[in-house]
Amino acid sequence: MHVFLVGGAVRDILLNIPSPDRDWVVVGGTPDKMVAAGFKPVGKDFPVFLHPQTNEEYALARQERKTGKGYKGFTFHTSPDITLEEDLLRRDLTINAIAQSAEGEFLDPFNGQQDIHDKILRHVSPAFAEDPVRVLRVARFAARFHHLGFRIAAETYALMQSIVASGEIDHLVQERVWKEFSRALSEQSPSVFIEVLRDCGALKRLMPELDMLFGIPQPEKHHPEIDTGLHSLLSLDRCAQLTPSAEARFAALIHDLGKGLTPPEKWPSHHGHEQAARPPVVALCDRLGAPNSFRDLALGVAEFHTHGHRALELTAKTLLTTLQRLDAYRRPERFKLFCICCQADAQGRTGLEHQPYPQADYLQQALETLQSIDTKAMAASGLKGAAFGDALHKKRLSRLEELKRSTAHN
């Protein structure tokens, strides 16, 4: 048996960047040989084994054949006769189809090293078009390596467009779409992922609520970039600069979905878009299978981001209601992300990327002010039930009014 390091780990060695994990392929192996060597079998669809010491994955060299629609429409074949080149042929991009031997030699049958040098994302073979998830993977790699200057080869873009046009993209299972999307949100340039999907037509099929924002105008006075879709991408990128939170980045990206429902005759105004956002946000989250933590933050940001922008002008009563609706007392960490999303929205505008946003600090101060109220002391004084609730409400309003006066004075 011959063992080779493959995939992203080799690519990252050549790029001189850290790699989160390592994958290995075994040429000349069989399941019996692997078990005899102490490896633990874990693969369901094809033989994958865990190393007895490192717990890293070792897969037998394999070939695959398209047998049906979508990501699962493949049969896999393993044999000791399958060569390393035959195994690498089935991979998505040339930069991911390089192997390294135990002696440190790079084996590169598809010129991946040249594409790394030229900063090109290029498919390995026409078989690329058989797996629709690769459209998302290429978009994610474009987002990951955008800051290094990588671009997608024209012929690969053409294949991605053909996958969408053929309807193959419609057969992607929800879990695979969300896996690639959520990982893309954590990349350094997440908006590139959305741009690539839009350019090849996949965004309209996978996230129509987001795709329809492109071309919808906003008032130039408040949005120099005008286009609502472009503003969504600018907000996403600004949020990516402010926090690594994928939940926050997701919320920043889709906070304006309600504007997609504004009748054209009312453009560029979008009065009431905050409340209108709930149905499309829910629909998008349901289609993607977004976890509740993503959905809840996205709904809060969509409905209350303009309250965030007007925080310094809000009455104590409206501010208190907003904090309560956002469940800020019980979810202070989520409320912090809400504030970051509001800042990303305000600064996700052409030429206004670094304008001050004191509202975020003010909102945090408001929550801290309410958290400092000694509710145990109030309860110890004998207040119970409705009387306790009324007293607490009045005290909260009083504290927020004090904060408002103090802030105005300063």
C-alpha positions as CSV (number, residue, x, y, z in Angstrom):
1,M,0.0,0.0,0.0
2,H,1.2,3.5,-0.8
3,V,-0.1,6.5,1.2
4,F,-0.3,10.1,-0.2
5,L,-1.4,13.4,1.4
6,V,-4.0,14.9,-0.9
7,G,-6.4,17.8,-1.3
8,G,-6.5,21.0,0.6
9,A,-3.6,20.1,2.8
10,V,-1.3,19.9,-0.2
11,R,-2.7,23.0,-1.7
12,D,-2.2,25.0,1.5
13,I,1.4,23.8,1.8
14,L,2.0,25.2,-1.7
15,L,0.2,28.4,-0.7
16,N,2.2,28.6,2.5
17,I,-0.9,29.0,4.6
18,P,-2.2,27.0,7.6
19,S,-4.5,24.0,6.8
20,P,-7.2,22.9,9.3
21,D,-7.0,19.2,8.6
22,R,-5.2,16.6,6.4
23,D,-6.7,13.9,4.1
24,W,-4.9,10.9,2.9
25,V,-5.5,8.5,0.0
26,V,-4.3,4.9,0.0
27,V,-3.3,3.3,-3.4
28,G,-3.1,-0.5,-3.5
29,G,-5.1,-1.0,-0.4
30,T,-8.2,-3.1,0.5
31,P,-10.5,-2.9,3.5
32,D,-9.0,-6.1,4.9
33,K,-5.5,-4.7,4.7
34,M,-6.5,-1.4,6.3
35,V,-8.3,-3.2,9.2
36,A,-5.3,-5.5,9.6
37,A,-3.1,-2.4,9.9
38,G,-5.2,-1.2,12.8
39,F,-7.4,1.3,11.0
40,K,-11.0,1.8,12.0
41,P,-13.6,1.7,9.1
42,V,-16.1,4.6,9.2
43,G,-17.2,5.2,5.6
44,K,-20.8,4.5,4.5
45,D,-20.7,5.2,0.8
46,F,-17.1,4.2,0.2
47,P,-14.3,2.9,2.3
48,V,-12.8,5.5,4.7
49,F,-10.7,4.6,7.7
50,L,-9.4,6.4,10.8
51,H,-5.7,6.2,11.6
52,P,-5.3,4.4,15.0
53,Q,-3.1,7.1,16.4
54,T,-3.9,10.4,14.7
55,N,-7.6,9.7,13.9
56,E,-7.0,11.3,10.5
57,E,-9.1,10.0,7.6
58,Y,-7.5,7.6,5.1
59,A,-9.6,6.8,2.0
60,L,-9.0,4.0,-0.5
61,A,-8.2,5.3,-4.0
62,R,-11.5,5.3,-5.9
63,Q,-13.4,6.1,-9.1
64,E,-17.0,7.3,-9.4
65,R,-19.7,7.2,-12.0
66,K,-22.7,9.4,-12.5
67,T,-25.9,7.3,-12.1
68,G,-28.6,9.9,-11.1
69,K,-29.5,13.4,-10.3
70,G,-27.9,15.6,-7.7
71,Y,-25.1,15.1,-5.1
72,K,-26.0,11.5,-4.3
73,G,-26.4,10.3,-7.8
74,F,-23.0,8.5,-7.9
75,T,-21.7,5.0,-7.5
76,F,-18.1,4.5,-6.2
77,H,-15.6,1.8,-7.1
78,T,-12.5,1.0,-5.1
79,S,-9.8,-1.5,-6.2
80,P,-6.1,-2.0,-5.5
81,D,-5.6,-1.4,-9.2
82,I,-6.9,2.2,-9.2
83,T,-4.0,4.6,-9.7
84,L,-3.3,7.8,-7.9
85,E,-4.0,9.8,-11.1
86,E,-7.4,8.1,-11.5
87,D,-8.3,9.0,-8.0
88,L,-7.2,12.6,-8.5
89,L,-9.1,12.9,-11.7
90,R,-12.4,12.8,-9.9
91,R,-11.6,15.9,-7.8
92,D,-13.1,19.3,-8.4
93,L,-10.3,21.8,-9.0
94,T,-6.7,21.4,-10.2
95,I,-5.4,23.1,-7.1
96,N,-7.1,20.4,-5.0
97,A,-5.8,17.5,-7.2
98,I,-2.2,17.5,-6.1
99,A,-0.7,14.8,-3.9
100,Q,2.4,14.5,-1.8
101,S,4.3,11.3,-1.3
102,A,5.8,10.1,2.0
103,E,9.1,11.3,0.7
104,G,7.8,14.9,0.1
105,E,7.5,14.7,-3.7
106,F,4.5,16.5,-5.2
107,L,2.6,14.5,-7.8
108,D,0.6,16.9,-10.0
109,P,-0.9,15.3,-13.1
110,F,-3.3,18.1,-13.8
111,N,-1.0,21.1,-13.5
112,G,-2.4,22.4,-10.2
113,Q,0.9,24.0,-9.2
114,Q,0.8,26.1,-12.3
115,D,-2.7,27.2,-11.5
116,I,-1.7,28.1,-8.0
117,H,1.1,30.2,-9.4
118,D,-1.3,31.9,-11.9
119,K,-4.0,32.2,-9.2
120,I,-6.7,30.3,-11.2
121,L,-9.5,28.2,-10.0
122,R,-9.9,25.6,-12.8
123,H,-11.9,22.3,-13.0
124,V,-10.0,19.1,-13.4
125,S,-12.1,17.4,-16.0
126,P,-15.6,17.6,-17.7
127,A,-16.8,15.3,-14.9
128,F,-16.9,18.5,-12.8
129,A,-20.4,19.2,-14.3
130,E,-21.8,15.9,-12.9
131,D,-21.8,17.2,-9.3
132,P,-23.9,20.4,-8.7
133,V,-22.4,21.0,-5.2
134,R,-19.2,21.9,-7.0
135,V,-20.8,25.2,-8.1
136,L,-21.0,26.1,-4.4
137,R,-17.5,24.8,-3.6
138,V,-15.9,26.9,-6.4
139,A,-17.8,30.0,-5.2
140,R,-16.6,29.3,-1.6
141,F,-13.0,28.9,-2.8
142,A,-13.3,32.1,-4.7
143,A,-14.4,33.8,-1.4
144,R,-11.6,32.1,0.5
145,F,-8.8,33.1,-1.9
146,H,-10.1,36.4,-3.2
147,H,-7.7,38.4,-1.1
148,L,-4.8,36.4,-2.7
149,G,-6.0,37.4,-6.2
150,F,-7.5,34.1,-7.3
151,R,-10.1,34.1,-10.1
152,I,-12.3,31.5,-11.7
153,A,-11.2,30.2,-15.2
154,A,-13.6,31.2,-17.9
155,E,-14.2,27.6,-19.0
156,T,-15.0,26.6,-15.4
157,Y,-17.5,29.5,-15.1
158,A,-19.1,28.2,-18.3
159,L,-19.5,24.7,-16.8
160,M,-21.0,26.2,-13.6
161,Q,-23.6,28.1,-15.8
162,S,-24.4,24.9,-17.7
163,I,-25.0,23.0,-14.4
164,V,-27.5,25.7,-13.4
165,A,-29.2,25.7,-16.8
166,S,-29.5,21.9,-16.8
167,G,-31.5,22.0,-13.6
168,E,-28.9,19.9,-11.7
169,I,-28.5,22.7,-9.2
170,D,-32.2,22.1,-8.2
171,H,-31.4,18.6,-7.0
172,L,-28.9,19.8,-4.3
173,V,-30.0,18.5,-0.9
174,Q,-30.6,21.2,1.8
175,E,-27.8,20.0,4.1
176,R,-25.1,20.4,1.3
177,V,-26.3,23.9,0.4
178,W,-26.2,25.1,4.0
179,K,-22.9,23.5,4.7
180,E,-21.2,25.3,1.8
181,F,-23.1,28.6,2.5
182,S,-22.3,28.6,6.2
183,R,-18.7,27.9,5.5
184,A,-18.5,30.6,2.9
185,L,-19.9,33.1,5.5
186,S,-16.8,32.5,7.6
187,E,-14.4,33.2,4.7
188,Q,-12.4,36.4,4.5
189,S,-14.4,37.8,1.5
190,P,-17.9,36.2,1.9
191,S,-19.6,38.6,-0.5
192,V,-17.6,37.0,-3.3
193,F,-19.5,33.7,-2.7
194,I,-22.8,35.5,-3.4
195,E,-21.4,37.3,-6.4
196,V,-20.2,34.1,-8.0
197,L,-23.5,32.4,-7.4
198,R,-25.3,35.3,-8.9
199,D,-23.1,35.5,-12.0
200,C,-23.6,31.8,-12.8
201,G,-27.4,32.0,-12.2
202,A,-27.4,29.8,-9.0
203,L,-28.4,32.5,-6.6
204,K,-31.8,32.9,-8.3
205,R,-32.4,29.2,-7.9
206,L,-31.1,28.8,-4.4
207,M,-31.8,32.1,-2.7
208,P,-34.4,34.0,-4.8
209,E,-35.4,36.3,-2.0
210,L,-31.8,37.7,-2.0
211,D,-31.3,37.6,-5.8
212,M,-34.4,39.8,-6.4
213,L,-32.8,42.7,-4.4
214,F,-30.3,43.3,-7.2
215,G,-31.6,46.1,-9.4
216,I,-34.0,47.5,-6.7
217,P,-33.1,51.2,-6.1
218,Q,-32.9,53.0,-2.7
219,P,-32.8,56.7,-2.0
220,E,-29.4,58.0,-3.1
221,K,-29.3,60.4,-0.2
222,H,-29.0,57.6,2.2
223,H,-27.5,54.9,-0.1
224,P,-24.9,56.3,-2.5
225,E,-24.6,52.8,-3.9
226,I,-28.3,52.9,-4.7
227,D,-28.7,49.2,-5.6
228,T,-30.2,47.2,-2.7
229,G,-28.4,44.0,-3.6
230,L,-25.1,45.8,-3.7
231,H,-25.8,47.3,-0.3
232,S,-26.5,43.8,1.1
233,L,-23.1,42.7,-0.1
234,L,-21.4,45.8,1.3
235,S,-23.2,45.2,4.7
236,L,-22.0,41.6,4.6
237,D,-18.4,42.6,4.0
238,R,-18.5,45.3,6.7
239,C,-19.9,42.8,9.1
240,A,-17.1,40.4,8.2
241,Q,-14.6,43.1,9.2
242,L,-16.4,43.6,12.6
243,T,-17.0,40.0,13.7
244,P,-16.2,36.4,12.8
245,S,-19.8,35.4,13.7
246,A,-21.4,33.6,10.8
247,E,-24.8,34.3,12.4
248,A,-24.2,38.0,12.3
249,R,-22.8,37.9,8.7
250,F,-25.9,36.0,7.6
251,A,-28.2,38.5,9.3
252,A,-26.4,41.5,7.8
253,L,-26.7,40.0,4.3
254,I,-30.4,39.4,4.4
255,H,-31.6,42.3,6.7
256,D,-33.2,44.1,3.7
257,L,-35.2,41.3,2.2
258,G,-38.4,43.3,2.8
259,K,-37.3,45.8,0.2
260,G,-37.8,43.0,-2.4
261,L,-41.5,43.3,-1.7
262,T,-41.9,47.0,-2.2
263,P,-44.1,47.8,-5.3
264,P,-42.0,49.4,-8.0
265,E,-44.2,52.5,-8.2
266,K,-43.0,53.3,-4.6
267,W,-39.3,53.0,-5.4
268,P,-36.9,54.2,-4.2
269,S,-38.8,54.5,-0.9
270,H,-39.2,51.4,1.1
271,H,-41.5,52.4,4.0
272,G,-42.4,49.4,6.2
273,H,-39.7,47.1,4.7
274,E,-38.7,46.1,8.3
275,Q,-42.0,44.4,9.0
276,A,-42.3,43.1,5.4
277,A,-39.1,41.2,5.8
278,R,-40.4,38.5,8.1
279,P,-42.0,36.2,5.4
280,P,-39.0,36.2,3.0
281,V,-36.5,35.8,5.9
282,V,-38.5,32.8,7.2
283,A,-38.9,31.4,3.6
284,L,-35.2,31.7,3.0
285,C,-34.2,30.1,6.3
286,D,-36.6,27.2,5.7
287,R,-35.3,26.5,2.3
288,L,-31.7,26.6,3.5
289,G,-32.3,24.7,6.7
290,A,-30.7,27.5,8.7
291,P,-30.3,26.8,12.4
292,N,-32.6,28.7,14.8
293,S,-29.7,30.8,16.0
294,F,-29.3,32.2,12.5
295,R,-33.0,32.6,11.9
296,D,-33.7,34.4,15.2
297,L,-30.9,36.9,14.8
298,A,-31.8,37.5,11.2
299,L,-35.4,38.2,12.1
300,G,-34.4,40.6,14.9
301,V,-32.1,42.6,12.6
302,A,-34.5,42.7,9.7
303,E,-37.3,44.1,11.9
304,F,-35.4,46.4,14.2
305,H,-32.3,47.6,12.4
306,T,-33.8,51.1,11.8
307,H,-34.6,51.3,15.5
308,G,-30.9,50.7,16.0
309,H,-30.0,53.6,13.7
310,R,-32.4,55.9,15.6
311,A,-31.4,54.6,19.0
312,L,-30.2,58.1,20.2
313,E,-33.6,59.6,19.2
314,L,-35.9,56.9,20.6
315,T,-38.0,57.6,23.6
316,A,-37.2,55.6,26.7
317,K,-40.5,53.7,26.2
318,T,-39.7,52.8,22.6
319,L,-36.1,51.8,23.5
320,L,-37.4,49.6,26.3
321,T,-39.9,47.9,24.0
322,T,-37.2,47.3,21.5
323,L,-34.9,45.7,24.0
324,Q,-37.7,43.5,25.2
325,R,-38.7,42.5,21.7
326,L,-35.1,41.5,21.0
327,D,-35.0,39.5,24.2
328,A,-31.9,41.4,25.1
329,Y,-32.0,40.5,28.9
330,R,-31.9,36.8,28.3
331,R,-29.8,36.9,25.1
332,P,-27.2,39.6,25.7
333,E,-24.7,37.9,23.3
334,R,-27.2,37.9,20.5
335,F,-28.1,41.5,21.3
336,K,-24.4,42.4,20.9
337,L,-24.5,40.7,17.5
338,F,-27.6,42.7,16.7
339,C,-25.7,45.9,17.4
340,I,-22.8,44.8,15.2
341,C,-25.3,44.1,12.4
342,C,-26.8,47.5,12.7
343,Q,-23.4,49.1,12.5
344,A,-22.6,46.9,9.4
345,D,-25.8,48.1,7.8
346,A,-25.0,51.8,8.5
347,Q,-21.4,51.4,7.3
348,G,-22.2,49.1,4.4
349,R,-22.7,52.1,2.1
350,T,-20.4,53.5,-0.5
351,G,-18.1,56.1,1.0
352,L,-19.6,55.7,4.5
353,E,-17.7,52.6,5.5
354,H,-15.9,54.2,8.5
355,Q,-18.4,56.8,9.6
356,P,-18.9,56.8,13.4
357,Y,-21.7,54.7,14.8
358,P,-22.2,55.7,18.4
359,Q,-25.6,53.9,18.4
360,A,-24.0,50.6,19.0
361,D,-22.3,51.7,22.3
362,Y,-25.5,53.5,23.3
363,L,-27.6,50.4,22.9
364,Q,-25.1,48.3,24.9
365,Q,-25.1,51.0,27.6
366,A,-28.9,50.8,27.7
367,L,-28.9,47.1,28.2
368,E,-26.1,47.3,30.9
369,T,-28.1,50.0,32.7
370,L,-31.2,47.7,32.9
371,Q,-29.1,44.7,33.9
372,S,-27.7,46.7,36.9
373,I,-31.2,47.0,38.4
374,D,-31.2,45.0,41.6
375,T,-34.4,42.9,41.1
376,K,-33.6,40.8,44.2
377,A,-33.8,43.8,46.4
378,M,-37.1,44.8,44.8
379,A,-38.5,41.4,45.5
380,A,-37.2,41.5,49.1
381,S,-39.1,44.7,49.7
382,G,-42.3,42.7,49.4
383,L,-43.3,43.5,45.8
384,K,-45.0,40.5,44.1
385,G,-46.8,39.6,41.0
386,A,-48.3,42.5,39.0
387,A,-47.0,45.1,41.5
388,F,-43.5,43.8,41.0
389,G,-43.9,43.9,37.2
390,D,-45.2,47.5,37.3
391,A,-42.4,48.7,39.6
392,L,-39.7,47.0,37.5
393,H,-41.2,48.6,34.3
394,K,-41.2,52.0,35.9
395,K,-37.7,51.6,37.2
396,R,-36.4,50.5,33.8
397,L,-38.1,53.5,32.1
398,S,-36.6,55.8,34.7
399,R,-33.1,54.4,34.2
400,L,-33.3,54.7,30.4
401,E,-34.6,58.3,30.7
402,E,-31.5,59.1,32.9
403,L,-29.2,57.5,30.3
404,K,-30.9,59.5,27.6
405,R,-30.4,62.8,29.5
406,S,-26.8,61.9,30.4
407,T,-26.0,61.1,26.7
408,A,-27.6,64.3,25.5
409,H,-25.7,66.4,28.0
410,N,-22.4,64.8,27.0
